Amino acid sequence: MSAPSDTAAPPIAVKIVISGGFGVGKTTFVGSISEIEPLITEAEMTERSLGLDDTSAVPGKTTTTVALDFGRITLDDTLLLYLFGTPGQDRFSFLWDDLVDGALGAIVLVDTRRIEDSFPAISYFEENEIPFIVGVNRFAGGLRFDLAEVRDALGIDDIVPIVECDARRRESVKDVLVALTEEILIRRSRPHH
């Protein structure tokens, strides 16, 4: 009789996209949770970005993501999440199709000081039928809306979950990722029409 072998299945790898407007906290979100040193493609903002990038709501911001942010988190022995953060400016939208390809779901981060900046991301995921949730990133000085007001301002269906988060806090980011994972599982269990 041979000794039992360890045949535990490797964890399932899932691609998740973190999106939203310029300066909404995508890079911070990925960096707060990643168990590996995150790949960050930030570059110093230059004169060429003047008039293109509105930094009035984020006056200390001097860098911007020019390709993607990448991180990884193991939720448990069975699930490994690969996180891909999109650039927030329209001029980098040509990267989105490649970044989103194969993603099971997305998180759209929203800054209540600039709710309209999240419209392109929400439209993209709705049009491409990619499950997503909205994470309202609470910034100091941000307007305090209740989540129903945020839903109304975004014009999204009641079926789309909205959660509050602080992209700087690991536990808060983890809660958002768990909420998205639950939404993906719920969506996959529904019969298709």
N, C-alpha and C positions, 0 to 999 in steps of 0.2 A: 504494500500500500504506500503510495507516495504522499509526501507532505502536502498539506493544502497550500495552494498558491494565492498570493494576494492579487486578486483580479478586480479590484475596485476600478470602476470606470473613471476615466479622467473627467474633470468638470466640463460642462457645456460652455463654450465661449459665445458671448452675445455682444453684438455691437450696438452701442447706444450713442446718440448724437445729442450734444448740448448746444443749444442755439439761442438766438436772441439778438437784440440790437447792439450797437457799438457801446462798449463800456458798461455792460449790464452785469458782468461778473463771471463770464464763462471760464476764463483762464483761472480765476480764483477758485471757482467751483471744482474744476478738474484737479488743481493742485492741492486742494484741501482733503481730498479723499484718496488720491492715487497712492497705492502701496509701492509703486516704483517711482523713481525720479521722473516726473512728467516731461514729455517733449513739448516744449513751448516755442512757438515760432513768432515771438514778439520782436518788433523792430521799432526803433525810435521814430516817432512821428516827425516829419520834416516839413519844410515850407510847402512841398507839393500837396500835403494834406490840408493846408489852410483852405477853408471854404468847403471842404469835403467832409471833414470830421467835426461834428459839433461837440466840443468839449465843455460847453457851458455848464452842464449838469455834473460833469466829472472834471473839475478844474485842475486837479493834480495829475491827471492822466498824461503821460508822455510817451507811452508805447502803445502799439496796436498789434493784434494778431494778423499775420499776413498769409498764413496758409492753414494751420490747424493747431489745436492743442490735443495731446494724446496722453491718456493715463489708463491705469488698470486697477481693478479692485476685485478681490475674491469675496463674494457674498457668503458662500458656504462651500462645503466640499463638492457640491454639484454644479455651482454656477460662478462663472468668471465673466466680469463685465469689462469690455474695452470701451473706453470713453473717448469720443472724438468731438472736440469743440470746434465750431465753425467760426470763421471771421464774421464780424458784425456789420461790416460796411457793404453796401450794394455793389461796389466796384469789385469785390471778391466773390460775388455770387456765382461766377462761372465754376468755382470749385465745389459748389454744393452737391451736384449730382454724384460726383465721385466720392465725396465724404459720406454721403447718406446711403450710397449703394450697399445693400445687405444689412442695413440697420433694422432691428426689430422694433425700435421705438425712439422717441426723442423727448427731450425736456426743453421747453421754451422758457428761458428766464426773462422776467419782466421787472423793470424798474418803474415804479408808479409815478415817478417824475417825468417819464417819457414813454407812456404806454404805447403810443403810436409806433415807436421803433420796433415793436414786436410783431406788427401786422405782417411784414413780409415772411417771417419764419412761420407764423401760424398758417398763412395762406399756402405756403409751400407744402407743409405737412398735410393739410386738408386736401389739397389738390392731388397729392401723391398717395393719399390714403395710408399714411404712416401714423400708427398710434402715437399720441403725444399727451403729455400733461403740461400744465403751466406751473412754474415755480416763481412765486412773487418774492424776489430778493429784497429783503428789508435793508435799505440804506439809511444811515443817519441823515435826517433832514428830508427823507422821502415822505410823500403825502401818505397819510394813514387812511386807506380805504378798507372796507370790509371786503371779503372775497366775492360776495355777490355783486358789489359795485365794480370790482375788477372784471368779473365775467361779463357784465353789461357793457363796460367800456371796450372790451376786446371783441364783443359780438360772437362769442363762441357758445356752442351747444352745451346744455346741462350735462351731457354725457362726458365731457372733457373734465377730468379732475383738475382742481386748482389747489395748490398747497403753498403755505408760507415757508420761506427758508432764509437762512443766512449762509451765503456761499463761503464765508470764512470759517464756518464751524463744521468739522468733520461729521459729527452726529446729525446735524441738520441736513447736510448733503446726503448722508446715508439714508435718512428718512425719505428724501425725494426719490432716490434711486429705488428704494423698496416700493414706494407708491407707483412708480412707472412700471416696475416689474409686475406688480399686482394688476395694473391696467392692461398690460400686454397679455397676461394669462386670462383675464376676463374676456378681452376682445377675441382671443383665439378659441375660447370655449363657446362663443356665440355662433349660432348657425348663420351661414352666409345667405344673403337675399339675392 
